[in-house]
Amino acid sequence: MTNAMSPEAVISLDLTNPPPGFLDDPFPFYDALLGHAPVLPQPDGSILLSRHTDLDRIYRDTKLYSSDKKVAFGPKFGVGSPLFEHHTTSLVFSDPPLHTRVRKIMTSALTPRAIAKMEPGLIATVDHLLDGLARTDQVDLIEDFASTIPIQIIGNLLDVPMDERGPLRDWSLAILGALEPSLTDEQLATGHKAVEEFKAYLEDLVARRRASPGDIETDVLTRLITGEGADGQLSEIELLQNCIFILNAGHETTTNLIGNGLALLDDHPDQRQRLLDDPALLNTAVEEILRVRSPNQLGNRETTDDVELDGRTIPAGTNLHLCIGAANRDPAVFDDPTRFDIARKPNRHLAFAGGPHVCVGLTLARMEGRIAIGRLLQRFPNYRLLPGRISGGRIRFRGFAALPAKMS
């Protein structure tokens, strides 16, 4: 349970200069936003939105609210820089026609049948990692478990050779970390370097795949190269940057889903026991984890025309911060929203956004969370977290950098 916060404290909230305590526990701020300032102007002219109904409507309206971030990211990254090229070309920050072409390829590859084919390999990966946890007195559930699973699954999706997957996590963390509202010069430089190195690696991988194509039914990279499922092929830049996007988007968010879930179950022993007693609750438990600790806490849109929100006129070209973490606690939508309830139904959370930009990998992410959390609980029902957990330290993405634990 979080502590109440005064209206005065939240009205001064600035995402580029967050107040003490916000990174570790933003939830009192979220509750205060919902209660006192659901449409909150920021010092830089952007607007922070927290109501579920506002976010849900904005996600579905692609005419008034654009995902294209060229204007916003120019000053942030430098026009033409590696980070600018990546984040203005990838699926999540693009509008049609690019968004339509890339999404068609991905959805044609991530069919229910294709995802079902991945399940045996995912189970084998998880069980192998659990065997490793059993051999160690103390483990880190992020480093030794949660972060490894999505790298292997997304690596398999693009058929990245096993011995070449080592740098993927660090590249991903640096590139996604550059989406934080405020960056140091060092973070910016690290992000630019990560894009350049990732892109150079993919240029070589794509050349190898062109020379020796994979199975178009299971190899998303081969699909992206051929344009299978879309109306026309991608340019080389579109191809490379969306490969980076797939590897990044599938990595940190799923790592956070698994880590957040294991932490929540440890923090709520009654809900852990409930799940142990009734494993059929696993699906709703994953949805509640996604709601209570959304891996992605913030989305963004830009207004294409003047709009009115909460009696306030917002001009065209305004950057909107969509506070998913707050919307998922909105008492207008969720009964007793601060309570962690693994059997909660209905659960209309926005962890995967919504509308045409709803997360293309949501079915795969849910499967990874269900299998990882379910099999760990089955194998180690008495696991316990130790002192020393480390927050991921980000505003946009919510997760842990470390979760020390004993497994028995």
C-alpha positions in Angstrom: 0.0 0.0 0.0 1.4 3.4 -1.0 1.1 6.6 1.0 -1.2 9.4 -0.1 0.4 12.5 -1.6 -0.8 16.1 -1.6 -2.1 17.8 -4.7 0.7 20.4 -4.4 3.4 17.7 -4.5 2.1 16.1 -7.7 1.3 19.3 -9.6 5.0 20.2 -9.6 6.0 16.7 -11.0 8.5 17.1 -13.8 9.4 13.9 -15.7 12.8 15.4 -16.8 13.7 16.1 -13.1 11.8 13.6 -11.0 11.4 14.2 -7.3 13.2 12.1 -4.6 11.6 8.7 -4.3 9.9 8.7 -7.7 12.2 6.2 -9.4 11.9 3.7 -6.6 8.2 4.1 -5.9 6.2 6.2 -8.5 2.9 4.8 -7.4 1.9 7.4 -4.8 2.5 10.0 -7.5 0.4 8.1 -10.0 -2.5 7.9 -7.5 -2.2 11.6 -6.9 -2.1 12.3 -10.6 -5.4 10.4 -11.1 -7.0 12.2 -8.2 -5.8 15.8 -8.7 -4.0 16.3 -12.1 -5.0 13.7 -14.7 -3.9 16.2 -17.4 -0.7 17.7 -16.2 1.4 20.2 -18.2 5.2 19.8 -18.1 7.7 22.6 -18.0 8.9 21.7 -21.6 5.3 22.1 -23.0 4.5 18.5 -23.1 1.5 17.0 -21.3 1.4 14.0 -18.8 -1.9 12.0 -19.0 -2.9 9.4 -16.5 -6.6 8.5 -16.9 -7.4 5.1 -18.4 -10.2 6.5 -20.6 -7.9 9.1 -22.1 -5.1 6.7 -22.9 -7.5 4.1 -24.3 -9.1 6.7 -26.6 -5.7 8.1 -27.7 -4.3 4.7 -28.5 -7.2 4.0 -30.9 -7.2 7.4 -32.7 -4.3 7.5 -35.1 -5.6 10.6 -36.9 -5.5 13.0 -34.0 -2.5 11.4 -32.2 0.6 10.4 -34.1 3.3 8.0 -33.2 5.9 9.6 -35.4 8.6 11.2 -33.2 10.8 13.0 -35.7 10.0 16.4 -34.3 10.4 15.3 -30.7 13.5 13.3 -31.2 15.4 15.8 -33.3 16.4 18.0 -30.4 16.8 15.0 -28.1 19.1 12.8 -30.2 20.3 15.1 -33.0 18.8 14.8 -36.5 20.6 12.1 -38.4 22.3 10.6 -35.4 22.2 6.8 -34.8 19.6 7.0 -32.1 17.4 9.4 -34.1 17.6 7.1 -37.1 16.7 4.0 -35.1 13.9 5.5 -33.0 12.2 7.3 -35.9 12.3 4.2 -38.2 11.3 1.4 -35.8 7.7 0.1 -35.6 6.7 1.7 -32.3 7.5 5.3 -33.4 6.2 5.2 -36.9 2.9 5.9 -38.7 1.5 4.3 -41.9 2.7 3.4 -44.4 5.9 2.2 -42.7 4.1 1.0 -39.6 1.6 -1.0 -41.7 4.2 -2.7 -43.9 6.4 -3.8 -41.0 3.5 -4.8 -38.8 2.1 -7.0 -41.5 5.4 -8.9 -41.7 5.6 -9.4 -38.0 2.0 -10.5 -37.5 2.2 -12.9 -40.4 5.2 -14.5 -38.7 3.8 -14.4 -35.1 0.6 -16.5 -35.8 -0.8 -18.6 -33.0 0.5 -21.7 -34.8 4.0 -20.3 -35.0 4.0 -19.2 -31.4 2.7 -22.7 -30.3 5.7 -24.2 -32.2 8.0 -22.0 -30.0 6.6 -23.4 -26.7 8.6 -26.6 -26.5 11.9 -24.7 -27.0 10.8 -22.1 -24.4 10.1 -24.8 -21.9 13.5 -26.4 -22.6 15.2 -23.1 -22.1 13.4 -22.3 -18.9 14.0 -25.8 -17.5 17.7 -25.6 -18.3 18.0 -22.3 -16.5 16.1 -23.8 -13.5 18.6 -26.6 -13.4 21.3 -24.0 -13.1 19.5 -22.2 -10.2 19.3 -25.5 -8.3 23.1 -25.9 -8.3 23.8 -22.5 -6.7 23.2 -21.4 -3.1 22.4 -17.8 -4.0 21.2 -16.5 -7.4 20.2 -13.3 -9.1 16.8 -13.9 -10.7 17.4 -11.2 -13.3 20.9 -12.1 -14.4 20.6 -15.9 -14.0 17.0 -16.3 -15.2 14.6 -13.5 -16.3 17.0 -11.6 -18.7 18.2 -14.8 -20.4 14.8 -16.1 -21.5 13.7 -13.4 -24.0 17.2 -13.1 -25.5 17.1 -16.7 -26.4 13.5 -16.6 -27.6 13.9 -13.5 -29.8 17.3 -14.7 -30.9 15.6 -17.9 -32.1 12.9 -15.8 -33.8 15.6 -14.1 -35.9 17.8 -17.2 -35.9 20.8 -15.3 -34.4 23.6 -17.8 -33.9 23.9 -18.8 -30.2 27.6 -17.8 -30.0 26.7 -14.3 -31.2 24.0 -13.4 -28.7 26.4 -12.1 -25.9 26.2 -8.3 -26.7 22.4 -8.2 -27.4 21.3 -7.4 -23.9 23.8 -4.5 -23.3 22.9 -3.0 -26.7 19.2 -3.3 -25.9 19.5 -1.7 -22.5 21.5 1.2 -23.9 19.2 1.9 -26.8 16.0 1.7 -24.8 17.6 3.6 -22.0 17.9 6.5 -24.3 14.1 6.9 -24.3 14.2 8.2 -20.7 12.8 11.7 -20.4 16.2 13.1 -19.4 19.7 11.8 -20.4 23.3 12.4 -19.4 25.9 13.0 -22.1 27.3 9.5 -21.2 23.9 7.8 -21.6 23.5 9.5 -25.0 26.9 8.5 -26.2 26.4 4.9 -25.0 23.1 4.8 -26.9 24.6 6.1 -30.1 27.4 3.6 -29.9 25.0 0.7 -29.2 23.0 1.5 -32.3 26.1 1.7 -34.5 27.5 -1.6 -33.2 24.1 -3.4 -33.4 23.5 -2.1 -36.9 27.0 -3.2 -38.0 26.4 -6.7 -36.6 23.0 -6.9 -38.4 24.4 -5.8 -41.7 26.7 -8.9 -41.6 23.9 -11.1 -40.4 21.5 -9.9 -43.1 24.2 -10.5 -45.7 24.6 -14.1 -44.5 20.8 -14.6 -44.5 20.5 -13.3 -48.0 23.1 -15.8 -49.1 21.4 -18.6 -47.2 17.7 -17.8 -46.5 16.0 -19.5 -43.6 12.6 -21.2 -43.3 10.1 -18.4 -44.1 7.6 -20.1 -41.8 9.8 -19.7 -38.7 12.5 -17.2 -39.5 11.3 -13.6 -39.1 14.5 -12.2 -40.4 14.1 -14.0 -43.7 10.5 -12.7 -43.8 11.7 -9.1 -43.2 14.3 -9.5 -46.0 11.8 -10.8 -48.6 9.0 -8.6 -47.5 6.8 -11.7 -47.0 3.4 -10.6 -45.6 3.8 -6.9 -46.5 3.0 -4.8 -49.6 6.6 -4.3 -50.8 10.0 -4.8 -49.4 11.6 -2.7 -46.6 14.5 -0.4 -47.4 17.8 -1.5 -45.9 17.6 1.1 -43.1 14.0 0.0 -42.3 15.1 -3.6 -42.3 18.0 -3.1 -40.0 16.3 -0.7 -37.5 13.3 -3.0 -37.2 15.5 -6.0 -36.5 17.0 -3.9 -33.7 13.4 -3.0 -32.6 12.3 -6.7 -32.4 15.3 -7.7 -30.4 15.0 -4.7 -28.0 11.2 -4.7 -27.6 11.1 -8.5 -26.9 13.9 -8.3 -24.4 13.6 -5.7 -21.6 9.8 -5.7 -21.3 9.7 -9.5 -21.0 12.6 -9.5 -18.6 10.7 -7.0 -16.5 7.4 -9.0 -16.7 9.2 -12.1 -15.3 11.2 -10.2 -12.6 8.3 -8.1 -11.5 6.1 -11.1 -11.2 8.5 -13.0 -9.1 9.0 -10.0 -6.8 5.3 -9.4 -6.5 4.6 -13.0 -5.6 7.4 -12.9 -3.0 6.0 -9.6 -1.6 2.5 -11.1 -1.4 2.8 -14.6 0.1 -0.9 -15.0 0.3 -1.2 -14.6 -3.5 1.8 -16.9 -4.1 0.1 -19.6 -2.0 -3.1 -19.1 -3.8 -1.3 -19.7 -7.1 0.4 -22.7 -5.8 -2.9 -24.1 -4.6 -4.6 -23.4 -7.9 -2.2 -23.3 -10.9 -5.2 -22.6 -13.2 -4.9 -19.0 -12.0 -1.6 -18.6 -13.8 -3.1 -16.8 -16.8 -4.9 -14.2 -14.7 -1.9 -13.9 -12.5 0.2 -12.8 -15.5 -2.4 -10.2 -16.4 -2.4 -8.8 -12.9 1.4 -8.6 -12.9 1.2 -6.7 -16.1 -1.4 -4.3 -14.6 0.2 -3.7 -11.2 3.8 -3.4 -12.4 3.6 -2.7 -16.1 7.0 -3.3 -17.7 6.5 -0.2 -19.8 5.3 2.7 -17.7 5.1 5.4 -20.3 4.0 5.7 -23.9 4.0 8.8 -26.2 1.9 10.4 -28.9 1.9 13.8 -30.6 -1.2 15.8 -31.4 -1.8 16.4 -35.1 -4.5 19.0 -34.4 -5.8 21.1 -31.5 -7.6 18.8 -29.0 -9.4 19.4 -25.8 -8.7 17.3 -22.7 -10.2 18.0 -19.3 -11.3 21.4 -20.4 -7.8 22.3 -21.6 -7.0 23.1 -25.2 -3.9 21.3 -26.3 -2.3 22.7 -29.5 -1.2 20.6 -32.5 2.3 19.3 -32.2 2.2 18.7 -28.5 4.0 15.7 -27.1 1.8 13.6 -24.8 3.2 11.3 -22.1 0.8 8.4 -21.7 1.2 7.2 -18.1 0.4 3.5 -18.4 1.4 2.8 -14.9 -1.1 5.3 -13.6 -3.9 4.3 -16.0 -3.6 0.7 -14.7 -4.5 2.0 -11.2 -7.5 4.1 -12.3 -10.3 3.5 -9.7 -12.8 4.4 -12.4 -11.8 1.1 -14.2 -10.4 -1.2 -11.5 -12.0 -2.1 -8.2 -9.6 -1.6 -5.3 -6.8 -0.8 -7.8 -3.9 -0.9 -5.3 -4.6 -4.5 -4.4 -2.6 -7.3 -6.1 -5.2 -9.9 -6.9 -4.1 -12.8 -9.2 -7.7 -13.8 -10.0 -8.8 -10.3 -11.0 -11.5 -10.2 -13.7 -12.1 -8.2 -15.8 -8.6 -6.8 -16.2 -8.6 -4.1 -18.9 -5.0 -3.1 -18.3 -3.0 -1.1 -20.9 0.4 -2.8 -20.4 0.4 -3.7 -24.2 -0.9 -0.2 -25.2 -3.9 -0.5 -27.6 -5.4 0.2 -31.0 -3.3 -0.3 -34.2 -0.1 0.0 -32.1 -1.0 -2.7 -29.6 2.1 -4.7 -28.9 2.7 -7.1 -31.8 4.4 -9.6 -29.5 1.8 -9.7 -26.7 0.9 -13.4 -27.2 4.6 -14.4 -27.1 5.3 -12.2 -24.1 2.3 -13.7 -22.2 3.6 -17.2 -23.0 7.1 -16.4 -21.8 5.7 -14.9 -18.5 3.4 -17.8 -17.9 6.0 -20.6 -18.6 8.8 -18.8 -16.8 6.9 -17.9 -13.6 4.8 -21.1 -13.6 7.7 -23.5 -13.9 9.9 -21.7 -11.4 7.1 -21.8 -8.8 6.5 -25.5 -9.6 10.2 -26.3 -9.1 11.0 -23.8 -6.3 7.7 -23.1 -4.4 9.6 -21.7 -1.4 12.0 -19.4 -3.2 12.6 -16.2 -1.3 14.1 -12.9 -2.2 17.1 -11.6 -0.2 18.0 -8.1 0.8 19.7 -6.2 -2.0 17.2 -6.0 -4.8 18.2 -3.2 -7.2 15.6 -1.2 -9.1 16.2 -0.7 -12.8 16.4 3.0 -12.1 14.2 4.1 -15.1 11.0 6.1 -15.5 9.8 4.6 -18.7 10.6 1.0 -18.1 9.8 -0.6 -14.7 11.8 -3.6 -13.6 14.8 -4.7 -11.5 18.5 -4.7 -12.3 19.1 -7.4 -9.6 16.9 -9.7 -7.6 19.1 -11.8 -5.2 17.3 -14.9 -4.0 17.6 -18.3 -2.4 15.7 -21.0 -4.1 15.0 -23.3 -1.2 
